[in-house]
Amino acid sequence: TAFFHGDLEEEILMKQPEGFEHYACRLLKSLYGLKQSPRQWYKRFDSFMVSQGFDRNSYDCCVYHSKLDNGSMIYLLLYVDDML
């Protein structure tokens, strides 16, 4: 269900199921199975993490870190199946 939170940048039309053949459906959010879904979800996740004060690791884009006021470090490692 995480892929439902990714916003699409391009216009994608979907064929309607049987019984709705005369209509087309324009997708506003990504769906599982679209090639764009993992990337769009990651971009949204990344912007949220950066807005929360985390920095992205320069060697691995799926590792985030943040230093607390007391000197402690927080590390977040992200792994999603089928990720680009």
Protein Blocks (a to p, Z undefined) as FASTA:
>chain_A
ZZmmpccfbdcdddddehilmbccddfbdcehiaklmmmmmmmmmmmmmmnopacdfkbm
kbccdddfkopacddddddehiZZ
